[in-house]
Amino acid sequence: MEIVNAFIQPFLLLAPKIPITIISFIIGYVIIWVLILILKKSIAYLRLTKSVRGLIVGCASAFLWAFLIMHLLEILGLSSLIVLISGSAVFLGFILNQGLAQTISDIASSISLAQDKDFKIGSIVSLNEGKTIGEIISLDMRKVRIMDKKGKLHVVPNSMIDKGEWILMEKPVKHESYKSKK
């Protein structure tokens, strides 16, 4: 009987706190939704590319959700779990910082490339002193994908492009929108 009580007791302690936790979650969800909407509207007026705006909104969203989760854990009386999670996050951050310097460099370079008015999807570029020439078909946080004339896909880390020289061979063609002819 004592073993059963050992398993049931923690749930009985949490049960009265569950309704307020659910209400707090709903309120927190609405607050996050409103704050993200306000942030999106606010940064829309800044002269930032869509990629950079998305990065800002993504970081803000992650921060707000982490804050809400810690608040919900505190309501449930699981403060020791908050300390454990935040301590683990600091340790994990240290470990990742040591092993992911190249990744961090690629992400920082992606911001620079995303803001460049000439380095866009559809542009024809030359990299590596002319060894790679092709059309930029995608840009993400870590890599740029370039399709050459032979149909070969070149995947290049952002930091290599940002640190080196690249040549804009041709700007993207702007397609006219479809207009019905009457």
C-alpha positions as CSV (number, residue, x, y, z in Angstrom):
1,M,0.0,0.0,0.0
2,E,2.9,2.4,0.7
3,I,4.3,1.8,-2.8
4,V,1.0,2.8,-4.3
5,N,0.8,5.9,-2.1
6,A,4.3,6.9,-3.2
7,F,3.1,7.0,-6.8
8,I,-0.3,8.5,-6.1
9,Q,0.8,11.2,-3.6
10,P,2.5,13.5,-6.2
11,F,-0.5,13.5,-8.4
12,L,-2.8,14.3,-5.5
13,L,-0.6,17.3,-4.7
14,L,-0.7,18.5,-8.3
15,A,-4.4,17.9,-9.0
16,P,-5.7,21.1,-7.3
17,K,-3.2,23.2,-9.3
18,I,-4.2,21.8,-12.7
19,P,-7.2,24.1,-13.3
20,I,-5.2,27.3,-12.7
21,T,-2.4,25.9,-14.8
22,I,-4.8,25.3,-17.7
23,I,-6.2,28.8,-17.4
24,S,-2.7,30.3,-17.2
25,F,-1.7,28.4,-20.3
26,I,-4.7,29.7,-22.2
27,I,-4.0,33.3,-21.1
28,G,-0.3,32.9,-21.9
29,Y,-1.1,31.5,-25.3
30,V,-3.3,34.5,-26.1
31,I,-0.7,36.9,-24.8
32,I,2.0,35.3,-26.9
33,W,-0.2,35.4,-29.9
34,V,-0.9,39.1,-29.4
35,L,2.7,40.0,-28.7
36,I,3.9,38.1,-31.8
37,L,1.3,39.8,-33.9
38,I,2.3,43.2,-32.6
39,L,6.0,42.4,-33.2
40,K,5.2,41.3,-36.8
41,K,3.3,44.5,-37.5
42,S,6.0,46.6,-35.8
43,I,9.0,45.2,-37.7
44,A,7.1,45.2,-41.0
45,Y,7.9,48.9,-41.2
46,L,11.6,48.4,-40.8
47,R,13.7,47.9,-43.9
48,L,14.6,44.3,-43.1
49,T,14.3,41.3,-45.5
50,K,11.7,38.7,-44.9
51,S,14.3,36.3,-43.7
52,V,15.6,38.6,-41.0
53,R,12.1,39.5,-39.9
54,G,11.3,35.7,-39.6
55,L,14.5,35.2,-37.6
56,I,13.5,38.0,-35.1
57,V,9.9,36.7,-34.8
58,G,11.2,33.1,-34.3
59,C,13.6,34.1,-31.5
60,A,11.0,36.2,-29.8
61,S,8.5,33.4,-30.0
62,A,10.9,30.8,-28.6
63,F,11.8,33.2,-25.7
64,L,8.1,33.8,-24.9
65,W,7.2,30.1,-25.0
66,A,10.1,29.2,-22.7
67,F,9.0,31.9,-20.3
68,L,5.4,30.6,-20.3
69,I,6.6,27.0,-19.7
70,M,8.7,28.1,-16.7
71,H,5.7,30.0,-15.4
72,L,3.5,27.0,-15.7
73,L,6.0,24.8,-13.9
74,E,6.2,27.3,-11.1
75,I,2.4,27.3,-10.7
76,L,2.6,23.5,-10.4
77,G,5.2,23.9,-7.7
78,L,7.9,22.3,-9.7
79,S,10.5,25.1,-9.1
80,S,13.3,22.5,-8.8
81,L,12.5,21.3,-12.3
82,I,12.9,24.9,-13.5
83,V,16.3,25.1,-11.9
84,L,17.3,21.8,-13.4
85,I,16.1,22.8,-16.9
86,S,17.8,26.2,-16.8
87,G,21.0,24.8,-15.4
88,S,21.0,22.1,-18.1
89,A,20.4,24.8,-20.8
90,V,23.4,26.7,-19.6
91,F,25.5,23.6,-19.7
92,L,24.2,22.5,-23.1
93,G,24.8,26.1,-24.4
94,F,28.4,25.8,-23.3
95,I,28.9,22.4,-24.9
96,L,27.2,23.6,-28.1
97,N,29.2,26.7,-28.2
98,Q,32.4,24.7,-28.2
99,G,31.3,22.3,-30.9
100,L,29.2,24.5,-33.1
101,A,31.3,27.5,-33.8
102,Q,31.0,26.8,-37.6
103,T,27.2,26.6,-37.3
104,I,27.0,29.8,-35.4
105,S,29.2,31.4,-38.1
106,D,26.9,30.1,-40.8
107,I,23.8,31.5,-39.0
108,A,25.4,34.9,-38.5
109,S,26.4,34.9,-42.2
110,S,22.9,34.0,-43.2
111,I,21.7,37.3,-41.7
112,S,24.2,39.2,-43.7
113,L,23.4,37.3,-47.0
114,A,19.6,37.7,-46.4
115,Q,20.0,41.5,-46.2
116,D,22.1,41.7,-49.3
117,K,20.0,43.2,-52.1
118,D,21.9,41.3,-54.9
119,F,22.2,37.9,-53.3
120,K,18.6,36.6,-53.8
121,I,16.9,33.4,-55.0
122,G,17.0,33.5,-58.8
123,S,20.3,35.4,-59.0
124,I,23.1,33.8,-61.1
125,V,26.4,33.9,-59.1
126,S,29.9,32.8,-59.4
127,L,31.8,31.4,-56.4
128,N,35.2,30.0,-55.6
129,E,37.0,32.0,-58.3
130,G,34.5,30.9,-61.0
131,K,34.6,27.2,-60.1
132,T,31.0,27.3,-59.1
133,I,28.6,29.2,-61.3
134,G,24.8,28.8,-61.1
135,E,21.4,30.0,-59.9
136,I,20.6,30.4,-56.3
137,I,17.7,28.1,-55.7
138,S,17.4,28.3,-51.9
139,L,18.9,30.1,-48.9
140,D,18.5,28.9,-45.3
141,M,20.1,29.5,-42.0
142,R,23.2,27.4,-42.7
143,K,23.5,26.7,-46.4
144,V,23.0,28.2,-49.9
145,R,22.0,25.8,-52.7
146,I,23.1,26.7,-56.2
147,M,22.1,24.8,-59.4
148,D,24.7,24.9,-62.2
149,K,23.9,24.7,-65.9
150,K,24.6,20.9,-65.9
151,G,21.9,20.4,-63.2
152,K,24.3,19.7,-60.4
153,L,23.4,21.0,-57.0
154,H,26.1,22.8,-55.1
155,V,25.5,23.2,-51.3
156,V,27.7,25.9,-49.8
157,P,28.0,27.0,-46.2
158,N,26.9,30.6,-45.7
159,S,30.1,31.5,-43.9
160,M,32.2,30.5,-46.9
161,I,30.2,32.8,-49.2
162,D,30.1,35.7,-46.7
163,K,33.9,35.5,-46.1
164,G,34.9,35.0,-49.7
165,E,34.2,36.8,-52.9
166,W,31.1,36.1,-55.0
167,I,30.2,37.7,-58.3
168,L,26.7,38.6,-59.4
169,M,26.5,37.4,-62.9
170,E,22.7,38.0,-63.5
171,K,19.9,39.4,-61.4
172,P,16.7,37.4,-61.0
173,V,14.2,37.9,-63.8
174,K,11.1,39.6,-62.5
175,H,8.1,37.8,-63.9
176,E,5.0,39.8,-64.8
177,S,1.9,38.7,-63.0
178,Y,-0.7,36.9,-65.0
179,K,-3.2,39.2,-66.5
180,S,-6.3,38.0,-68.3
181,K,-6.5,39.3,-71.8
182,K,-9.9,40.4,-72.7
